[in-house]
Amino acid sequence: MATAGGGGGAISLGEELSACLLRSWLWLLCPPLSTCSLAGIGSLHREPGGSGHSKQALMLGSGRRRLLSTLLQVQKRPCQPCRNMRLVQFQAPHLEEPHVGLESGIGGGVVDLNTFDPALPKTMVQFLERGETALSVARRALAAQLPLIPRSQVTFLAPVTRPDKVICVGLNYADHCQEQNVRVPKNPIIFSKFSSSIVGPYDSIILPPESKEVDWEVEMAVVIGKKGKHIKATDVMAYVAGFTVAHDVSARDWQMRNGKQWLLGKTFDTFCPLGPALVTKDTIADPHNLKISCRVNGEIVQSSNTNQMVFKTEDLIAWVSQFVTLYPGDILLTGTPPGVGMFRKPPVFLKKGDEVQCEIEELGVIINKVV
Ligand SMILES: O=C([O-])CC(=O)C(=O)O
């Protein structure tokens, strides 16, 4: 599993891409080895005659050995899906203010897009407002041999801060409806969080003294890329910038008070960790077929797939945009799978010292300590 920290080496994103291309090439030559991390290949290289894999390594011809050596020089840590475009907002000690960047794969270092092109805006909302112009700069940066800022020097902010809206969807997994004995809704159930609840992917969740029942909810979030109203389901993807991981932290006691308006229970400060990256839609194979999970103190509490969503991104955005204009940077949380604390027997709630990891395949993992 990907980790939040992990040292970024002094390699460039271009080199990392080359490693991926070389690895694909290696797959053609030697399929079983290509599924190992490059670090793994390193150990195969050093330990001939050990495991079955090592024997395979020994059997390689000189051409393949040269290829392996090249790979080892290029990168010695696992190569995560590095063709994703992973837009981030980050801060680093040498910067006066946060910048927009590219995360070089899950757990990798960061390319500073504002250094690559000083004309680019420094916030994601403004970056998205520039549309294709900004995205094409990011694409050029992805393809270039740019230096990476090591991950150890980077503080990640949420990929979007202060959007116009954070829209949420309730009861969007049939089995989450089942665990609370309610019917699957006929139309999406929409509520919201204030944007002040957004925090970064590794920031703390602050337990409010006003609540005794704070619960977890992993969710996939959609990030809007273009202004739109009355968007047809068939046109929705043209309005989507990409996807990220969200945690819809929920104070159950307050969710059910206040005339049963969910807002207060959902919008305490720090109740919307997001990130680490906005993965652009064109670089994800299928956002509606991704494993999604939540761990509390290392133990899996939610485990599902986004293919279980009742209403998919197209239906949700078509529905919501009947009522409100969507703007670049708006966030839509798409609902949580079963396994929340409130419906356990007995119920379980978050307490100080807990650590929650929300993970979605291809998108990444956010890790938030409860304080
Ligand atoms: O269970 C809730 O509180 C509703 C909700 O946010 C969801 O289903 O994702």
The ligand as an SDF file (V2000), in Angstrom:
LIG
                    3D

  9  8  0  0  0  0  0  0  0  0999 V2000
  -24.6190    7.9750    6.1500 O   0  0  0  0  0  0  0  0  0  0  0  0
  -24.6990    9.1930    6.0000 C   0  0  0  0  0  0  0  0  0  0  0  0
  -24.4140   10.0210    6.8610 O   0  0  0  0  0  0  0  0  0  0  0  0
  -25.0440    9.7080    4.6650 C   0  0  0  0  0  0  0  0  0  0  0  0
  -23.8270    9.8510    3.9000 C   0  0  0  0  0  0  0  0  0  0  0  0
  -23.0490   10.7570    4.0680 O   0  0  0  0  0  0  0  0  0  0  0  0
  -23.5200    8.7980    2.9320 C   0  0  0  0  0  0  0  0  0  0  0  0
  -24.3140    7.8890    2.7540 O   0  0  0  0  0  0  0  0  0  0  0  0
  -22.4360    8.8680    2.3500 O   0  0  0  0  0  0  0  0  0  0  0  0
  1  2  2  0
  2  3  1  0
  2  4  1  0
  4  5  1  0
  5  6  2  0
  5  7  1  0
  7  8  2  0
  7  9  1  0
M  CHG  1   3  -1
M  END
$$$$
